[in-house]
Amino acid sequence: MKFGIIRERKNPPDRRVVLSPEACQNILSHFPKAEILVESSPIRVFSDREYVDKDLQVVTNMDDCDVLLGVKEVPVDELIPNKKYFFFSHTIKKQPYNRNLLRAILEKNIELYDHEVITNPKGQRLVAFGRYAGIVGAYNGFRAYGLKHGLFQMPKAETLKDQQALIAELKKIKLPHIKILLTGRGRVGNGAKEMLDAMGLKKVGVDDYLKKAFQEPVYCQIDASEYNKRKDGVRGNKADFFKNPQEYKSNFFRFAEVTDFYIAGHFYGDGAPYLYTREDVKHPDFNISVVADISCDIDGPVATTLRASTIADPIYGYDPMTETETDFMRKGAIAVMAVDNLPCELPRDASNGFGEAFSKYVVPAFFDNDVDGILERARMTQNGKLTERFAYLQAYVDGRE
């Protein structure tokens, strides 16, 4: 089985890679029948030389490979027919901007495996960049807080080497006695939590967070069961919420009244209530002045997120009264950090983590007859057609929805 690590060609450029030189070496040592070719790239976080130094072959043509591994979408005119591809296709939610990409994949008889649907039998994702989104998002949020309130300045995350360098910068800052709220306990939320803990911030429970004053900065991490409640007044729980989101309403405002800085690292599902609305933000008791929206659902559950921001220009302002974008430094404006490709700012760490998971869960499936169904569940297309699991995308491909 010959694997090819393709050059990323989507703009803006993405420096991440599925397999680091070390991950490649690890795969080759465990699977003698595997071969790995690396397409030359001037932007990849690991240089061509780093792969060559690990005795890997760097080439300019991927035609000889059976399985092609990328991170972002491959431009339509760069797709090689009759190959197996792994990348984030951003089509499973019927994203209109990638309809033609999925059409081309079918036309070119490509077998597509989407990283986003590589799961275990319980449906839990096995490979993801979410932890690194949380790590960088928390850092960027503190940077935004310092700028908004004129307290401190921090270098951009993209200029720093790794997570430890980010932590070193965070340890230098002095925060006032603020309350920081973090939503989410998954990869993203816990990635952000790593940074709060590394700073030595005190974690407090919900009751204390809502009712007590502190003489130091503190944070509280909550999940869906704590910022939603059942409409009928019956005591709910997280499992019930995910099963019946339409039966719930937001209970978030009580947190908004006491929170200074909010980090959104939760997963938002269809039918779930918004955490806070634009009307909520107009309320005089809404206290949040800085939002780091790592989840970044546009016009969604975090009403201050009007659009995704960029690594180059990561912060914008939200005017609560006009519900429009403004200068984040304006008095009364809420500073919003909503970069939607945060792991790109920590490409080396993110690639190392992703490659470890891909090597552990995905590569073995090519040599054990896919005994755990890893490939079968992630395969979106085969023989020029959508697989049964993804047949719901047919109307999207046809342009009927």
N, C-alpha and C positions, 0 to 999 in steps of 0.2 A: 504494500500500500504506500503510494507516494503522496505525501502532503506538501502543499505549497503555501508559504506565507506571502500573501500578496501585498503589493504596495497600496497604501491608502490614497485614493484619488479624489475623494469628495472634498469640496471646499465649504467652509474654511478647513485647512489641513488638520488632520488628526494624527498625533504622534504616537498613539498607543498601538499595541500589537497583541495578537492572541497568544503568541508564544515567545518568551524571552530566549536568549541564547542558552541559558541554564535549563529552562524547561525543555527545549529541544534536545539537549544532551541527555536529560533525564529520560525522555521518551525513547530515544534510540538505545539507551542502555537496558531498558525494560522490554522493548519490543524489537527483536532483531530483524523482523520482516518489514519494519517501518523505514521509510526514507523521508527526509525533509529537505526541500529546496527553499531558498529564501530569495524573493524578488528584490533586487537592489532598490533602495529608497534613500533619497537625500533628506527626508524629514523624520523618519522613524526615530524614536527616542534611543533605541539601540542602533549603533552604527553598523554598516556592512562589516567593518573590521571586527567588531565584537562577535559577530556570528562566525566569521572566518577563523578567529582565534579559538573558537570552540569546535573547529574542524567541520564546519557546515559549509555547504556549497551555496554561494551567492550567484544568482543568474539574472538574466534580463528577459527570460521567456518562461511562462508557466504552462505551456502546452503539454508538457510531458507528465504533469501532475494529475492525480485522480481526484484529490480533495483539496479545495482551495479555501484558505482561512483568512478572513478579514474582520475588521471591526465595524466600520460604517458601510452604508449602501455602496454598491459598485455601480458606477455610471453605466447606463444601458449599452453604450457603444464599446465598453470595455469587457462586457460579459463574454466568456468563452463557452460556446455551445457544448452540450453533452458532458458537463462536469458536475461534480458535487461541490456546493458552496456553503460555507458558514459565514453569516454576518447578521448584523441587526438590520432587518429589512424595513422596519417601521411600516408594515402593511397589515398586521393582525388586527388592528383597530380600524381598518378600512380608511387609512389616511389618504386623502385625495391626491396629495402631491407625489405619492409613490405608486399610483395605479399603473402607470405605464411601465414601471420597473417590474412589477409582478407579471404583467402581460408579456414583457420581453423574456422573462425567466421561463414562462410556459412555452413561448414560441421557440426558444432555443433549447428546449428539452433539458433544462437544468434542474438538478435535484437540489432544492433549497432547504437548508436547515437554519432556523432562526435561533440565535443565542437566547432570545427572550423566552423561548418555549422549551428549552432544555431543562427537563424536570425529572424528579424521582416519581415513583408510582403514586405518591400522595399528592402530586401536583406542585411540590415545592421546587423553586428554581435552584439550579445547581451551579450555574456560572453567571456572574453579574459584576457590575462595577459599582453597585449601590453603596457599599461601605466607603468607597473613596469619594463618592458624591457627598456623603455625610461629613467626611473629614474635611474636605475643602470648603463645603458650604458653611460649616460652623466657623472656620477660619475667616472666610469672606464676610460672614455676618458680623463678627467682632471688628473687622476692619471698617465695615460700614458704620458701626456704632461709634467708633472713635472719630471718624470723619464727620458724621452727622452732628455730634455734640462737641466737636472741637477739643477732644480729650487726648488723642494720641494718633500717630500715623504709623501704619504698618506697610511693609513691602507687599506687592501682589504675590499671590501664591505661586503663580506661574514662574516667578523669578527665583524660587527656592527649590532646593534639590529634592527633598523628600518630606515625609510626614514629620520626622524628628526636627527638621529645620522649621516647619510650621509651628510645632509645639514650642520650640525655643523662642520664637517671636512672640507667641501668646503669653509666655511666662514673663516677658518684659513689661507687659502693660499693667496699668493700675486701674481697676474698675471701681466706680462708685458702688454704693449699696443697692444694686439693682436686682430685680427679679427676672430670671431668664426661663422661658417656657420652651420645652422641646416636645413636639408631638411625634409619635412613632416609636416602635420597639423592634422594627425589622432591621435589615442591613443598613439602610440609610440612617434611621434614628440612632442606632447603636454606634455607627461610625461617628456621628456628631457627638454622641456621649463620650466616646474615647477622648475627644479633644477637651471637653469640659472637665473630665476627670483628670486629664494630664495637666490641666491648669491648676488643679487643686481646689476647684470650686466645690462648695458644699451642696450636696443633694438633699432636698427636703421632700416630705410627703405632701399629698394634696391638701390636707386640712391645714397644716402649718403654712404652706405656701399661700393659701387663700386668706388666712386669718392673722398671721403673725407678721411683725416687722422685724427685720434683721439688721445687724450692724456690720454686715459683710455681703458681698454678692452671693446669691444662691440660685440654684436651678431646680426645676421639677420636670420629670419626664412622664408623660401621660400617653395613654392609647385611646382607641375609639370608645371604649366603655366608660371613660371618664369625661369625654367631651361631648357625649351624646346621651340622651335618655329617651325611654319609650314614651310615645304620645299618650298611651293609656294609663300611665302612672305606675304600671307594673315594673318591678325591678328587673332590669335587663342584664345581659352579659355580652362579652365580646363575640362569642359564638352565635348568639341570637342576632346580634347586630349585623354580622356578615351574612347571615341567612335571610334576614328580613329588614334590610336597611330602610325601606319605605315606612316602617312602623316607628321610626325614630325621628327626633328633632334635636337640634344642636343645644348643647349645654355649655358652650364655650365661653359665652360672654362673661361669666363670673371670673374666668381666668384673664380675659382681656382687661378687666377693671384694675388688676393688680400687676400686670406684666409690663415690663419696659422693653424687652427684646424677645422676639418670638422666632424660633427656628422650626420650620415646617418640614418634618421628615417622614410624614405619614404616607400610607397608601390610600388613595381615594377611589372607591368603587362606584359603579353606576347605581343610581338610585339613592345614594347616601345624602344626607343633608349637608349644606355648606357649613363650614365651621363658623364663619362670620360673613355677613352681607355688607353691602355698601351702606345700607341704612344703619347697621350696627356701628360702622366706623364713624358716622356722623354724631353718634351719641356722645355727650360731654364726658361720660365716664369711661370711654374707650381710651386706654392709657398707652397702648403700644406705639412706640415711635420708630422702631426699626424691625423689619421683617426679612429674615433670610429664608426665602421659599425654595427649598431644595427640590421639593416635589414638582413645583412649577406647572400646575394645571392652569392654563390661561382662561380668564373669565370663569374661574371655578370656585372651589370651596374656600380659598383664601382671597377675599374680594379685592384686596389691594394689588394683586398681581394682574396687571393689564397686558403684559407681554413678557416674553423671555428677554433677558438682557444678555450681554456678551462678555466674554473674558476681557476684551479690550475696554469696554465701558459697562462695568457690572452693576452700577447703582443708578436707579432713577427715583423720582419722587411721586407720591400719590397725594393728590389734593382731595381730602374727604368731602368738601362742600361741592366741588364741581365734578367729582368722580373722574378726573382727568389727570394725565401725567404733568408733572411740574418739576422744577429744580428741587432735588431732595434736601438742599440746604435751607430752603425757605421755611420760615416759621409756620408751624402747623402742618407741614408736609410730612408724610411718613416715608422714611427711606426704605426702598425695596431692592433687595439683591435677589435676582431670579435667573441666574445663569443656568441654562439647561444642559450644558455639557461640562459640568464641573470636574469629572475625573480627568479631563484633558489637561488640567492644570497640574496634575500629579502623575504624568504619564508613566514614569518608571515604576513607581510603587503600584499603580493601578494595573499595569501590564504584568508585573510579577505575580500579583494576587490572582488575576484572571487566569494566567497561564497555569498556575498551580491547580486551580479547580478544573480547568479544561483537560489537563493531563491526567488528573485523578478520575474524572467521571466520564469524559467523552471518548478520549483516545482508546481506552480499553475496549469499548463497544465495537470497534472495528475489528477486533481480534478474538472476541469471545462470542461471536454470532449474536451480538446485541442481546445478551441474556436478560438484561434488566429493562429492555425496551426503551433505552435512552434515545437511540436514533429514530426509532419508529415514532415516538411521541413528538419529536422535533421536526420530522420531515414534513414540509409543507407542500412540496410538489414532487411528482414522479411521473415519468413517461408522458410529459407534456400536459399533465392534468393536476388539479388540486387533489391532495389526499383526502380521505374520508373525514379526518379530524378537522380539516380546514375547508371543507366544501361550502361552509357558510360564506366564503369570500367570492363565490362564483358571480353573484349579482354585482358585487363591487368590481370584479374584473370586467364584466360585460358592460359596465357603465349604467346599470339599472338602479344603482343606489350609491 
